[in-house]
Amino acid sequence: MNILDILLEKKLITKEDIHELRAQMDTGVSLDDALAARGVKPDDVLAARGDFLNIPVRSIADTSIPFGILEYIPEDSARHYRFAPIGMRDGVLEVGVVDPDNMEARDALSFLAAKNNIPYKIFLITDDDFGKVLEAYKGITSEVSKALSELETELSVGMDGVKKSEMAPTVKSQSEQDALIIEDAPVVKIVATIVRYAVEGEASDVHIEHMRDKVRVRFRVDGILNTSLVLPAQVHSAVVARIKVLSNMRLDEKRKPQDGRFSARIDGRRIDFRVSTFPAYYGEKVVMRILDQAKGIRTLDDLGMSDRYLKMFREAIERPYGLILITGPTGSGKSTTLYSVLNEVDRESYN
């Protein structure tokens, strides 16, 4: 049984269509184009191809690819072998392939998985969806790279100006230099790009830390931190200063931890950011917690408790006194649980 037979069995084409499709393919028209001309949806063709090859299929659609998983397969390898990471489930890397019969690609995938010490599972995807994954590679890196290029140009022009003006009356302090540089459009764009991609990637936290020779930006997705971007070390102070200004923190205080917050409108949604800075060996570290109001507050019934524990929990929060201890690592749902409790007991007659 071939793909056309499977489509016929599913009543997506007729026997007459098969004869015409084969005639078109003899003239050089691809099967996908011929089927599309007859109104057969790409997802149906993908499902039939998956049945024929006995491989599960995956439609990317508008699903965003988590940035953290892109590091498992370099962009060059993805383009050359036409496979790319599309998800992670239960510690297994999900890989989308366009041509599962390509044995060279299979060998390369096995090598990369062994190198990263991670199991993988392949899914059949369409050419269009493969293109969307490649766009995810270009996204944050290309935007930030462009901004960095602009910043380097402005900094070099500024340095030339300093060299030429030998009669400079005063030397600006580091905090004054930071205050000037944070207004530069490239720095604003770098921070805005990091924030936007973190929200679109459904990250719960953003960690920005100086690693001596580079600045590492990590997104926490599903409780796991993944490196999403690497910046040159010289932009660290400018990026930190920009975030401090947004959060109403002191620019000249670098030896003590600070806390702040700011809000941004991203894709029409208001997103709150809770920001902490604290001194580290090579410079201040920044951690931003992302609070998406558009996701709404979950009810206690949505938290996944068993009926027995849910009943016990509700009895506890209805008591007029006492204490409930909620603990767990970052991203485990402590704040979500607390907001659910507050939403349940919130009444106009209560304080």
Summary of the structure (lengths in Angstrom):
residues: 351
radius of gyration: 26.5
end to end distance: 69.3
largest distance: 87.6
contacts: 969
relative contact order: 0.07
helix: 48%
strand: 20%
